[in-house]
Amino acid sequence: MKRTGFQVFGGGRTIAQWPASWKIIALTVIWYVVVQTIFGHSVQGDARAGAMVGVFVTHGQIFRLLTAIFVHLSLMHLLVNMVSLWTLTAVESLLGANAFVVIYLVSGLFGNVLSLAMGAGFTVSAGASGAIFGLFGAMLGLAFLRILPTVVRNQLLMILAINVVLDITHPDIDWLAHLGGMVAGILLTLVYVNVNRSVRLWRTASITMVCLTAISLIACLVTPLSAI
């Protein structure tokens, strides 16, 4: 008898058949459990694992703009973000896996770029919240385009208001990454719905972002902190 693939939970699906959202969650958890544990759950360890450190980025470690999406500063930080990501998997159902991946990664990237532009300096920051806010922005965009019911729009606005209050009252939250991610998510969703839904275009964009992310994660593993 031949084995056609490594089967896992989820109706006998192979890993290759998992939704993009599951793959992102799995990669993020593995990065925290394996890579961050090896480097150590500390400020230096987080930086070594790919967290955002502005001065490192400006000295050539551009890969951190993407790797920081997969680094988390505590188990609770990871849990909250992965649960939030899981609640937004509807974006993949509505727009497809390729658009989902592009929105997630580009939003996280744009959020980190905005945070860096406003002077991240020596601050160590990390997390998937910018990318997750991109998915939130996508849902908000779909709601305002009337693709989702008005009740969903009102619920999203209430959640947004709560998050704005949390961002203002908690100085340790990188609200610029949240803002950048949400704006990117809204804009990309508008492009998808109103400008171009070409499968080839979004597949190419998705593959490009996945390749850039893979290269960035590998670069992170082989680049020492002292290389600035």
PyMOL commands that set and color helices and strands:
alter all, ss='L'
color gray80, all
select helices_A, chain A and resi 15-17+20-39+43-48+54-58+64-70+75-87+90-95+97-117+129-144+150-169+175-194+199-222
alter helices_A, ss='H'
color red, helices_A
select strands_A, chain A and resi 52-53+124-125
alter strands_A, ss='S'
color yellow, strands_A
deselect
rebuild
show_as cartoon
